[in-house]
């Protein structure tokens, strides 16, 4: 379990969140702009669902490990199913908050 915990980092979760948002955007684009082509829409929908479940569980675990704040984990886990953009936005917000806090302490970000 310790090895798995060491693989979970803020940056990795952030990148997966952005990738999830891209998959979701592609799903919406296929559905709305391209007229729901099959099997692309099904594949993107399945990918979105699987990534959301994995991200939700991982982010809740990461919040428990204090890698990310609970606010970010809730945005990913609760709102991520209907729009992963919320989670990505929270990651950006948290990254900026951490950079400001580091600047106030005189550290390099």
URLIN-V400552 format. One record per helix or strand of 2 or more residues. SS is the DSSP state (h for helix, s for strand). FROM is the first residue (numbers start at 1). TO is the last residue. If there is no record, write none. Layout:
ss->SS from->FROM to->TO
ss->SS from->FROM to->TO
//
This chain:
ss->h from->2 to->7
ss->h from->10 to->32
ss->h from->40 to->64
ss->h from->70 to->79
ss->h from->85 to->105
//
